[in-house]
């Protein structure tokens, strides 16, 4: 399986509406007639003529009138999502790579009334918004919410198409960073970002080096339908929630050495991994639901899905989480069994793993998987790992 951050899925139907027309990469969504139009206008120095979208502002005005406000970054759980993972932009990326930036900008303005199709992060973002709706019902004045920031290297000209697309899909994203080709990492720090999702593996590594939880997202040819009312997030253990200490032992001493090391260090906590704080952020929001009597129907559910064995090496992982004051709703110790079938049953909106071998296995089963390029596994990848396009 060739897995690429911007891999094309030609002819994919909408799983929520089997009667809908398939989405093709060439159109990036609905073509003409998708949105209401007004009379033509001139695009100035770009020399373009297009029909602008009649954007409905009522939806956003109603949100403000209904008491919805924008949380301060220090109070929110900030999720920064690149436009290339929130939406499908393969066609536009090819224009940029083959014809350069000026033709790319011209193409984007000419097609700004055509919405981008949903990308791999789309269902995750929709689930975040569903959680926010429940939080606002229970805590109308609280700023402890998910805050979504759209991050893109694009020039501001492309912002019109992105805004049109966001309105078309009824997303509530008001915060943008359009960097015009510059690195977004400084802005991520300013937003106090809790998680950054991108198709750019280099920028993900840069974010991780700055202490920002980050992952590269991937789209498979097959997508499993996910819950629209409960956010489900699955994590690998070593080199994701925890450090790569134990993986280093395994690489150096083999399985027997790993088991012995874990037994000898059962009561010594594992060091933190790159996504530990993101799990903590999810747990903080979960506790707000628990406080209102919604533990059993909490709209956030977390999973630990690890290749560790339960009896021989799982206890250290569980003791570490408990000592941190964290928990996952479910813990699956697979003892080396494939993760894909388990994830197919869980149906998470996103699954994080440090090994491409597991990311690809999850994607083959229809799970939206994200690669955390951290730790020893990046230097010694699984020998069966396939081409990732990075």
BAFIKOL-288890 format. One record per residue (C-alpha): residue number from 1; residue in one letter; x, z, y. Coordinates in steps of 0.02 Angstrom, whole numbers, plus 50000, padded with zeros to 5 digits. Example, Ala and Ser with C-alpha at 12.3 -4.5 7.8 and 13.67 -1.06 7.14 Angstrom:
<sites>
SITE_1_a_50615_50390_49775 $
SITE_2_s_50684_50357_49947 $
</sites>
This chain:
<sites>
SITE_1_x_50000_50000_50000 $
SITE_2_x_50070_49950_50169 $
SITE_3_x_50019_50086_50291 $
SITE_4_x_50046_50055_50476 $
SITE_5_x_49992_50155_50629 $
SITE_6_x_49902_50002_50696 $
SITE_7_x_49857_49917_50532 $
SITE_8_x_49711_49793_50547 $
SITE_9_x_49551_49822_50447 $
SITE_10_x_49465_49654_50454 $
SITE_11_x_49279_49650_50421 $
SITE_12_x_49257_49838_50409 $
SITE_13_x_49076_49891_50425 $
SITE_14_x_49013_50043_50517 $
SITE_15_x_48993_50177_50380 $
SITE_16_x_48859_50263_50483 $
SITE_17_x_48756_50103_50499 $
SITE_18_x_48769_49986_50351 $
SITE_19_x_48663_49857_50443 $
SITE_20_x_48786_49843_50586 $
SITE_21_x_48893_49689_50603 $
SITE_22_x_49073_49709_50542 $
SITE_23_x_49206_49741_50672 $
SITE_24_x_49351_49619_50677 $
SITE_25_x_49521_49648_50752 $
SITE_26_x_49504_49493_50861 $
SITE_27_x_49357_49562_50957 $
SITE_28_x_49402_49748_50959 $
SITE_29_x_49217_49785_50951 $
SITE_30_x_49059_49706_51015 $
SITE_31_x_49088_49545_51111 $
SITE_32_x_48980_49467_51244 $
SITE_33_x_48813_49545_51274 $
SITE_34_x_48880_49716_51228 $
SITE_35_x_48857_49787_51401 $
SITE_36_x_48750_49752_51554 $
SITE_37_x_48829_49636_51680 $
SITE_38_x_48828_49609_51868 $
SITE_39_x_48882_49460_51972 $
SITE_40_x_49060_49396_51961 $
SITE_41_x_49197_49465_52071 $
SITE_42_x_49377_49415_52106 $
SITE_43_x_49519_49519_52033 $
SITE_44_x_49636_49495_52182 $
SITE_45_x_49818_49459_52147 $
SITE_46_x_49787_49442_51960 $
SITE_47_x_49685_49286_51997 $
SITE_48_x_49551_49333_51871 $
SITE_49_x_49363_49315_51872 $
SITE_50_x_49263_49431_51763 $
SITE_51_x_49094_49513_51754 $
SITE_52_x_49106_49700_51784 $
SITE_53_x_49015_49825_51678 $
SITE_54_x_48868_49915_51754 $
SITE_55_x_48929_50088_51708 $
SITE_56_x_48795_50219_51690 $
SITE_57_x_48845_50378_51781 $
SITE_58_x_48687_50471_51734 $
SITE_59_x_48756_50535_51569 $
SITE_60_x_48903_50620_51654 $
SITE_61_x_48799_50681_51800 $
SITE_62_x_48678_50763_51680 $
SITE_63_x_48822_50850_51596 $
SITE_64_x_48878_50924_51762 $
SITE_65_x_48701_50969_51811 $
SITE_66_x_48681_51053_51642 $
SITE_67_x_48823_51173_51683 $
SITE_68_x_48966_51087_51592 $
SITE_69_x_49131_51110_51682 $
SITE_70_x_49311_51066_51649 $
SITE_71_x_49415_51209_51577 $
SITE_72_x_49584_51257_51647 $
SITE_73_x_49727_51202_51532 $
SITE_74_x_49782_51380_51501 $
SITE_75_x_49611_51424_51430 $
SITE_76_x_49571_51267_51333 $
SITE_77_x_49632_51198_51166 $
SITE_78_x_49703_51036_51235 $
SITE_79_x_49707_50884_51120 $
SITE_80_x_49805_50737_51188 $
SITE_81_x_49760_50573_51103 $
SITE_82_x_49842_50405_51131 $
SITE_83_x_49730_50255_51163 $
SITE_84_x_49807_50167_51012 $
SITE_85_x_49739_50298_50891 $
SITE_86_x_49575_50333_50977 $
SITE_87_x_49534_50147_50981 $
SITE_88_x_49586_49990_50887 $
SITE_89_x_49707_49894_50998 $
SITE_90_x_49802_49784_50876 $
SITE_91_x_49756_49621_50962 $
SITE_92_x_49811_49685_51132 $
SITE_93_x_49973_49753_51059 $
SITE_94_x_50013_49580_50989 $
SITE_95_x_49982_49501_51159 $
SITE_96_x_50104_49623_51237 $
SITE_97_x_50237_49596_51103 $
SITE_98_x_50223_49406_51101 $
SITE_99_x_50185_49363_51283 $
SITE_100_x_50248_49508_51388 $
SITE_101_x_50174_49634_51506 $
SITE_102_x_50099_49516_51637 $
SITE_103_x_49998_49418_51509 $
SITE_104_x_49951_49581_51427 $
SITE_105_x_49880_49649_51590 $
SITE_106_x_49789_49485_51623 $
SITE_107_x_49714_49490_51448 $
SITE_108_x_49654_49669_51469 $
SITE_109_x_49567_49634_51634 $
SITE_110_x_49488_49475_51566 $
SITE_111_x_49417_49575_51420 $
SITE_112_x_49378_49738_51509 $
SITE_113_x_49192_49721_51473 $
SITE_114_x_49225_49717_51285 $
SITE_115_x_49234_49891_51209 $
SITE_116_x_49375_49935_51093 $
SITE_117_x_49321_49976_50915 $
SITE_118_x_49346_50156_50853 $
SITE_119_x_49521_50199_50790 $
SITE_120_x_49583_50330_50666 $
SITE_121_x_49564_50477_50787 $
SITE_122_x_49387_50431_50839 $
SITE_123_x_49291_50536_50712 $
SITE_124_x_49408_50683_50745 $
SITE_125_x_49371_50675_50932 $
SITE_126_x_49184_50661_50900 $
SITE_127_x_49195_50816_50791 $
SITE_128_x_49286_50910_50930 $
SITE_129_x_49144_50867_51048 $
SITE_130_x_49016_50929_50921 $
SITE_131_x_49107_51096_50913 $
SITE_132_x_49110_51105_51104 $
SITE_133_x_48921_51080_51107 $
SITE_134_x_48898_51230_50992 $
SITE_135_x_49020_51336_51093 $
SITE_136_x_48929_51297_51253 $
SITE_137_x_48765_51352_51175 $
SITE_138_x_48840_51520_51125 $
SITE_139_x_48957_51547_51272 $
SITE_140_x_48893_51449_51423 $
SITE_141_x_49025_51516_51543 $
SITE_142_x_49177_51513_51428 $
SITE_143_x_49323_51396_51457 $
SITE_144_x_49385_51418_51278 $
SITE_145_x_49340_51242_51224 $
SITE_146_x_49425_51086_51160 $
SITE_147_x_49487_50982_51307 $
SITE_148_x_49528_50801_51264 $
SITE_149_x_49657_50705_51365 $
SITE_150_x_49679_50519_51340 $
SITE_151_x_49863_50474_51349 $
SITE_152_x_49921_50295_51365 $
SITE_153_x_50076_50198_51418 $
SITE_154_x_49959_50073_51498 $
SITE_155_x_49957_50019_51680 $
SITE_156_x_49811_50083_51781 $
SITE_157_x_49729_49909_51774 $
SITE_158_x_49689_49944_51591 $
SITE_159_x_49599_50105_51639 $
SITE_160_x_49440_50009_51679 $
SITE_161_x_49425_49946_51501 $
SITE_162_x_49464_50117_51431 $
SITE_163_x_49333_50201_51540 $
SITE_164_x_49206_50068_51494 $
SITE_165_x_49243_50096_51310 $
SITE_166_x_49228_50285_51325 $
SITE_167_x_49058_50266_51408 $
SITE_168_x_49004_50138_51278 $
SITE_169_x_49043_50259_51137 $
SITE_170_x_48968_50406_51231 $
SITE_171_x_49128_50507_51229 $
SITE_172_x_49158_50647_51352 $
SITE_173_x_49338_50617_51405 $
SITE_174_x_49373_50639_51590 $
SITE_175_x_49560_50673_51588 $
SITE_176_x_49679_50525_51578 $
SITE_177_x_49867_50502_51585 $
SITE_178_x_49909_50319_51613 $
SITE_179_x_50098_50320_51626 $
SITE_180_x_50136_50136_51657 $
SITE_181_x_50267_50130_51520 $
SITE_182_x_50348_50300_51555 $
SITE_183_x_50361_50437_51425 $
SITE_184_x_50208_50551_51423 $
SITE_185_x_50300_50704_51358 $
SITE_186_x_50319_50788_51529 $
SITE_187_x_50133_50769_51559 $
SITE_188_x_50095_50843_51388 $
SITE_189_x_50191_50999_51436 $
SITE_190_x_50100_51008_51603 $
SITE_191_x_49933_51000_51513 $
SITE_192_x_49993_51140_51396 $
SITE_193_x_49949_51024_51252 $
SITE_194_x_49905_51106_51086 $
SITE_195_x_49908_50943_50986 $
SITE_196_x_49969_50766_51022 $
SITE_197_x_49913_50620_50914 $
SITE_198_x_49995_50451_50933 $
SITE_199_x_50039_50290_50842 $
SITE_200_x_50216_50299_50914 $
SITE_201_x_50325_50393_50790 $
SITE_202_x_50469_50408_50914 $
SITE_203_x_50361_50491_51045 $
SITE_204_x_50290_50607_50913 $
SITE_205_x_50466_50660_50866 $
SITE_206_x_50506_50685_51050 $
SITE_207_x_50352_50795_51070 $
SITE_208_x_50399_50899_50918 $
SITE_209_x_50575_50923_50987 $
SITE_210_x_50494_50996_51145 $
SITE_211_x_50392_51119_51043 $
SITE_212_x_50228_51022_51053 $
SITE_213_x_50126_51005_50894 $
SITE_214_x_50116_50819_50860 $
SITE_215_x_50083_50691_50723 $
SITE_216_x_50081_50504_50696 $
SITE_217_x_49909_50442_50646 $
SITE_218_x_49871_50307_50519 $
SITE_219_x_49721_50203_50469 $
SITE_220_x_49688_50150_50291 $
SITE_221_x_49588_50002_50228 $
SITE_222_x_49458_50124_50166 $
SITE_223_x_49376_50266_50260 $
SITE_224_x_49274_50407_50186 $
SITE_225_x_49121_50461_50283 $
SITE_226_x_49150_50630_50366 $
SITE_227_x_49038_50768_50432 $
SITE_228_x_48961_50745_50604 $
SITE_229_x_48923_50930_50625 $
SITE_230_x_49077_51020_50556 $
SITE_231_x_49258_50990_50607 $
SITE_232_x_49368_50991_50452 $
SITE_233_x_49557_51000_50470 $
SITE_234_x_49675_51005_50321 $
SITE_235_x_49858_51056_50327 $
SITE_236_x_50005_51043_50210 $
SITE_237_x_50107_51204_50204 $
SITE_238_x_50295_51180_50206 $
SITE_239_x_50364_51090_50359 $
SITE_240_x_50189_51086_50436 $
SITE_241_x_50119_51263_50450 $
SITE_242_x_50282_51340_50389 $
SITE_243_x_50463_51294_50415 $
SITE_244_x_50555_51179_50294 $
SITE_245_x_50659_51323_50224 $
SITE_246_x_50583_51313_50050 $
SITE_247_x_50591_51123_50045 $
SITE_248_x_50777_51135_50083 $
SITE_249_x_50799_51251_49934 $
SITE_250_x_50702_51131_49824 $
SITE_251_x_50807_50982_49879 $
SITE_252_x_50969_51077_49850 $
SITE_253_x_50930_51179_49694 $
SITE_254_x_50785_51092_49609 $
SITE_255_x_50620_51163_49550 $
SITE_256_x_50691_51311_49455 $
SITE_257_x_50797_51362_49603 $
SITE_258_x_50646_51346_49716 $
SITE_259_x_50539_51459_49606 $
SITE_260_x_50676_51589_49596 $
SITE_261_x_50701_51585_49785 $
SITE_262_x_50516_51611_49815 $
SITE_263_x_50508_51757_49693 $
SITE_264_x_50660_51838_49774 $
SITE_265_x_50587_51816_49948 $
SITE_266_x_50404_51848_49911 $
SITE_267_x_50391_51985_50044 $
SITE_268_x_50495_51895_50174 $
SITE_269_x_50389_51793_50293 $
SITE_270_x_50416_51607_50308 $
SITE_271_x_50466_51546_50480 $
SITE_272_x_50338_51454_50584 $
SITE_273_x_50313_51267_50568 $
SITE_274_x_50267_51140_50702 $
SITE_275_x_50077_51155_50679 $
SITE_276_x_50064_51343_50658 $
SITE_277_x_50004_51367_50836 $
SITE_278_x_49872_51231_50818 $
SITE_279_x_49800_51322_50667 $
SITE_280_x_49801_51480_50773 $
SITE_281_x_49704_51389_50909 $
SITE_282_x_49573_51335_50783 $
SITE_283_x_49563_51512_50717 $
SITE_284_x_49535_51581_50891 $
SITE_285_x_49384_51468_50915 $
SITE_286_x_49320_51508_50740 $
SITE_287_x_49318_51692_50783 $
SITE_288_x_49204_51657_50930 $
SITE_289_x_49076_51590_50806 $
SITE_290_x_49105_51736_50688 $
SITE_291_x_49069_51857_50831 $
SITE_292_x_48897_51779_50848 $
SITE_293_x_48858_51791_50662 $
SITE_294_x_48906_51612_50617 $
SITE_295_x_49045_51636_50490 $
SITE_296_x_48949_51550_50351 $
SITE_297_x_48894_51403_50458 $
SITE_298_x_49045_51392_50571 $
SITE_299_x_49069_51214_50637 $
SITE_300_x_49258_51227_50610 $
SITE_301_x_49331_51233_50434 $
SITE_302_x_49516_51234_50390 $
SITE_303_x_49607_51197_50228 $
SITE_304_x_49780_51228_50158 $
SITE_305_x_49822_51088_50036 $
SITE_306_x_49995_51116_49964 $
SITE_307_x_50099_51056_49818 $
SITE_308_x_50154_51235_49788 $
SITE_309_x_50100_51326_49630 $
SITE_310_x_49986_51475_49656 $
SITE_311_x_50065_51606_49542 $
SITE_312_x_50247_51556_49560 $
SITE_313_x_50259_51515_49746 $
SITE_314_x_50089_51527_49828 $
SITE_315_x_50089_51712_49864 $
SITE_316_x_50226_51698_49996 $
SITE_317_x_50126_51568_50092 $
SITE_318_x_49969_51676_50090 $
SITE_319_x_50063_51833_50141 $
SITE_320_x_50142_51739_50285 $
SITE_321_x_49974_51678_50350 $
SITE_322_x_49901_51853_50334 $
SITE_323_x_50048_51930_50428 $
SITE_324_x_50024_51804_50568 $
SITE_325_x_49841_51853_50580 $
SITE_326_x_49789_51680_50523 $
SITE_327_x_49685_51614_50380 $
SITE_328_x_49621_51451_50311 $
SITE_329_x_49445_51442_50244 $
SITE_330_x_49507_51362_50084 $
SITE_331_x_49677_51356_50000 $
SITE_332_x_49718_51228_49866 $
SITE_333_x_49880_51253_49769 $
SITE_334_x_49903_51091_49673 $
SITE_335_x_50066_51127_49580 $
SITE_336_x_50128_50951_49613 $
SITE_337_x_49965_50860_49573 $
SITE_338_x_49914_50717_49689 $
SITE_339_x_49830_50772_49849 $
SITE_340_x_49724_50617_49875 $
SITE_341_x_49582_50661_49755 $
SITE_342_x_49566_50837_49827 $
SITE_343_x_49562_50770_50004 $
SITE_344_x_49430_50644_49954 $
SITE_345_x_49319_50792_49906 $
SITE_346_x_49359_50891_50064 $
SITE_347_x_49331_50741_50178 $
SITE_348_x_49433_50809_50325 $
SITE_349_x_49430_50726_50495 $
SITE_350_x_49619_50736_50490 $
SITE_351_x_49751_50791_50365 $
SITE_352_x_49931_50836_50415 $
SITE_353_x_50081_50815_50300 $
SITE_354_x_50268_50799_50326 $
SITE_355_x_50294_50674_50184 $
SITE_356_x_50239_50493_50198 $
SITE_357_x_50215_50489_50010 $
SITE_358_x_50070_50612_50027 $
SITE_359_x_50005_50531_50187 $
SITE_360_x_49993_50363_50098 $
SITE_361_x_49914_50442_49945 $
SITE_362_x_49781_50521_50055 $
SITE_363_x_49749_50360_50148 $
SITE_364_x_49725_50265_49985 $
SITE_365_x_49580_50383_49948 $
SITE_366_x_49502_50354_50119 $
SITE_367_x_49568_50507_50213 $
SITE_368_x_49628_50491_50393 $
SITE_369_x_49804_50561_50374 $
SITE_370_x_49936_50605_50503 $
SITE_371_x_50123_50616_50476 $
SITE_372_x_50221_50763_50547 $
SITE_373_x_50401_50697_50555 $
SITE_374_x_50485_50866_50539 $
SITE_375_x_50608_50945_50421 $
SITE_376_x_50721_50897_50276 $
SITE_377_x_50596_50774_50200 $
SITE_378_x_50632_50653_50343 $
SITE_379_x_50813_50640_50284 $
SITE_380_x_50768_50632_50100 $
SITE_381_x_50600_50545_50086 $
SITE_382_x_50511_50531_49919 $
SITE_383_x_50586_50384_49827 $
SITE_384_x_50414_50304_49803 $
SITE_385_x_50370_50308_49988 $
SITE_386_x_50311_50140_50051 $
SITE_387_x_50339_50046_50213 $
SITE_388_x_50255_50137_50357 $
SITE_389_x_50282_50011_50494 $
SITE_390_x_50379_50140_50597 $
</sites>
